[in-house]
Amino acid sequence: MELSTYYYTAYGLSIGSEIALSQLKEIQPTAVDLVIKRGRIPQSPPLEPTKVYRSGLNAQFAQAGLGCLWLDWSPLLSFMAINGNELILDTDQTDEDLLSLFTLSEAIGLILFQKGYFLLHGSAIQLTNKGVVFLGQPGAGKSTTVAAFAQKGVPVLSDDMVCIRLQEGKTPMLIPAFSQIKIWENTVNGLNLNRTDLTPVREGLTKFSWHESVSFAQEEVPLAQIFVLESPSESENTLKPISKSQLPIELLNHFPLPDSLLTGNSLKDYFEKSILIANTTPLYKMSRPSDFVKLHQFVEYIKSTL
């Protein structure tokens, strides 16, 4: 049976996919930068556990050079990323929502890494044609913060994974991902969002996707600021600048893919790109607002200062 091909755009790429990816913007059939297809993938080198979890499953990882990467979520599915232009999905699953959930996560991140983009586990918005990134450990409030900006009509660049294009002597550029924010029910209630705009996601019974009514940035923008969100404290309104010398280490803490990717030349490249960011972009640590009233105040403050 001949499989249909869907055409999309995300992360600045034109994508041809055998899998329906409803979160992505559809485009007319065209030559593509990335092919996503079903298939049986060859046996990998020995798999290793990672820090990556999705729907409660711990991903395992293997590689045969940078051009051939495996990401395995047994018993559900596994991926193989090849040379930055082909992503093969090996599974018997047919649930489109499940396949989309795993494909548009660390799996597509492997492709972006192979293409040489700088990746961070975080969320990003566009303000006055500039990009602002929010980092933090799981549960720090990255998606909640971005949702609060989106509620005020601020365009969203990405949620969950930030993609940055870097070139020597040029300003780092934030590349838009796709129109979706994933938020927990307490955020829905705290921001008083209209539930008719939300759809449940598989990652949790009380987690929702905000997709249809989100203002989404279509073009890449220069990176202007990075905030690392920490747990609330008495000094929650204080911004603590991170020195240029410490910024590469701080960014390394927010690498979204298996850490074993960052060895040898790949680790050297990551640090060199971190230094390029440090030379152009201020990074601050801040305690996240402790309630939704203070979160709205923070949104207005950032909107007025950038």
Phi, psi and omega in degrees: 000129179283130182273144176288152174246128175261145181244130184221171168227140176196148180054032179074008182253146165269132190234131170251121188229137171281351181252134175290127180236081193295340180287340186272157177282125179284146176228169177291151177309136186201169169296141189242156175272337184217132174252128174247122185215159172278152176171166174275129182259150181293159179300138183273165164299174181307130181278147178236144175298155179230178174276359188273126175234144176213124183052038177081358180260134176275124179283144172248152191226147173210160178211152172233075189079168183296333186280355183219103187237138178246139172227119192241122175245059179298144005267010186283304188194168176213156182234154170226122179257127187237114169055024176075006182225002180215129177236115182257131180250121181251108182195157170260359180290148179237354181292112185297324180295319179294315181297319179295318180304313183282325181293317184271041180230228180296337181298309178290336174299325176300319178297314181297322177295317178298330179280355175094011178282155177266123188244144177223145173278099183187189180230160185212150178230167176245122176233127180046047178061029174230155182257136176238130184248140175242121178249171178157160177292162178308132182088002182287341178108021181298307182293323177298317179297314179296322178297323178294321175293316180299324179299333178269011177086009179283129181295140178265136175264319181194156174225128178093315180222124181259133183242124185238133175264128182235134174222139181305129177082002181238156179293134175303139183243133176272128183259127180295141181269265177203162191281090175196136169236129178256122187225152178276165185298326180295329175289318177304314181289317183295324179270354180057048181282151178285116184293342177291344177272358188244150174230142179295148174245161188285344187288348179186144183296337181245029177247142187229154174255126174255111192230306192293315189261010179282134171284121187241130179291137183259338185240152177292150182225156179293141178286125185249320184210152173231131175244134171257115182276133177238174181299148181302144175212179181296335181261038189294340180267003183267127176265124181254109181293144176260131182292157179302324183290333181269343186300316179303320179294319180297316181293326179300329179293346185242025174290127190273351187253174178307132184297334182292351172293331186266077174225157175055229183296329179294320177292318178300316180297320181296318179292321178297320178291324176299321180294321176300319177294317181300328182285346185234343193232122175288141177236132181234144166263142178208147172286130181293149178306139187278347176210175187285334174297313179291329176297316178296324177295320178297318178302313181295323179297312181295319179299327184274345186254339184271000000 
